[in-house]
Amino acid sequence: WHVDTASVNHVLPGAAWNRTVTFSPDSRLVAAVTFTFMVRVWEVETGEKIAEFGRIGDGLGTFQSLRFSPDGNWLASGAYRQIVVWETRGFTVRHVVQGLSSPLVDSLEFSPDSRWIAGYADEPEFRMRLLNIETGKIDLELPTGIALTAAFSSDGRWFATGVRGPNWDNYEPAMQFWD
């Protein structure tokens, strides 16, 4: 859509029933996780599909969350028991972090310097993991509880999580701030 005119710029084939959508920082690309759990990437101006990803590694390919890094060099997706990171130049896989015991990685957030990506792991651990983009290793695990949202501060020093108590039966909302 053109926001100024409320007119449709493109209707992208194969983009029906999107679960999540994200723009690259330069607004040149748009990516989506479809209802069939595929990741697709299009050029915004032309509407041309430039990449498509399905199942990767031993994961089931059930992509859920999707984010471009602030520097535009990375596209990451949380999936069934894995986090996948692609380089946006050529859309090649950079890292696949597998074997996470959590069923889904529902939420992803990049640090402002694009050095880390935080991925929330749901049951049974309820932990936020910080993946080092350079090494592909988990640098830090934060025992957040049930995190409903997360964000880095603009200077990258602080990380905040909005949580909902230790379990669904005990609703104790809280904000956690991590240095």
N, C-alpha and C positions, 0 to 999 in steps of 0.2 A: 504494500500500500504506500502511496505518496501521502504523507501526513498532511501537507499543506492543502491538497486538493481532495483528499479522501477518495482518490481513484486507485484502482487496482493496477499495479505495475506488471505483475506476472502471476499466473496461476501455475504452480510448479507440478508437473506430473509426478506421480509416485509420492506425493507429500501428504496424502490424506491421513487423517487421524493421528496427528503428531502428539507425542507425549511431552516433549520439551523442545524448545527452540532457542538458539543463541546466535548473536552476530559477532563477527570478528571485530576487534577494536577499531579497525579502519573502515568498518561497514562495507567492505568489499565482498565478504562472504557471509552466508547464513547457513547454519547447520541445524539439523533436527533429528530427533529419535522418533521413528515412526511407531505406529501401533503394533507393527510386526517386529519391533525391536531392531530395526536396521538403522544405521547412522548414514545420513545423506548430507552432502554439502553442495551448495549451488553458488554461482556468481550472482550477486544481487542485480547488477545492471542488465545482464543478458538473460538471466533465468536458466543458464546452462548448468546441468548437473556435472560436477567435476570429480566427485568421489562418492563411493558407497561402500559400507562395511557391514558384514554380517558377523557370524560367530567367529571368535578369535581364540586360539589355543584350546584349552580344555574347558573353557567357560561355555555356558549355554547361549551366549550371545544376547542375553536379555538386557540390553542397554537400557538404562533408566535416566541417568543424569548426563549433562553435556555442558562443557564450558570451553571457551577459548581463553588462552592466557592473555594477560594485559599487554604483553609485548607482541602478541599475534603469532608467535612461533610455534605454539602448541595447541592441540585440541585434545581434550581428555573426556573420557566417559566412564561412569560408574556402571557396572554390570553385575551379573550374578557371580559372586565370589571373586571379582577381579576389578582392577582399575586398568584401563587401556589409555596410553598416551601416544598420539600421532604427531609427527612433525608436519607443520602445515605446508612446508615446501615439498611438494610431491606426495604428500599424505602417506608417508611410510610410517610403520609402527616403530616407535622409539622404545616403549616399555610396556610390558604386560605383567602386572603384579597379580599373581594367581594364588589360589589356595587360601584366600581369606575365609575365615570360618563363618562370617556373616553371610546370610543369604543374598542380600542386595547392598550395593553401595548407592544409597539414595540421593546423596547430596555431595556436590563438589564445589570447592572454592579455591581459586588461585591466590597466592600472596601477590602484593602489588609489584614486586620485582620479578615475578614469574619463576622464582626459585623453588617454591613448594606448591603442591596442591594438597588441600585438605579433603579427605573423603570420609564420610560418616559411615560407620559400620553398624548396622542394626543388630537385632538379636543374634546370638545370645550375649555378645560382649558389650554393646552400646558404647563404642569407642570412636573417637575421631582420630584418623591417622594422617600424618603429614608425610607425604611422599616427596623425596628429593628428586627433582626433574633430571638433574645431571646424572645421578647414580642409579636411579630407579629403585632405590631402597627406601623403606619406611624409616625415617629419622626419629619419629616421635609418635607415641600413642597416648592420647589423653582420655582418661576414664570419665567421659562426660555424662553418662546416663543417657536417657532418651533425648537426643538433640534434634530439635525441630528446625533449627536454622543456625547458620554460622557465618562469620565474616572476619576478614583481616582489617585492621585499621589502615588508613591510607599510607602511613609511614612504615607499615609492616611490623611494628613492634608488638602490637597487641592482637590477640585473637579472641573473639567472643563467641559463645555458644548460648543459644536459648534452649533451655531444657525443660523437660516435663517429669520431674521426680524419678525415682528409681524403677518404677513400673507403671503400667497403665491404670492399675487400681488405686495408686497413690498419686493423686494429682497435686504436685508441689511445684509450680512453675518457678523458674529462677533463671538469671543470667549469670554466666560464668565468664570471667576475664582471665586470659592466660598471657603471660609475658613470654 
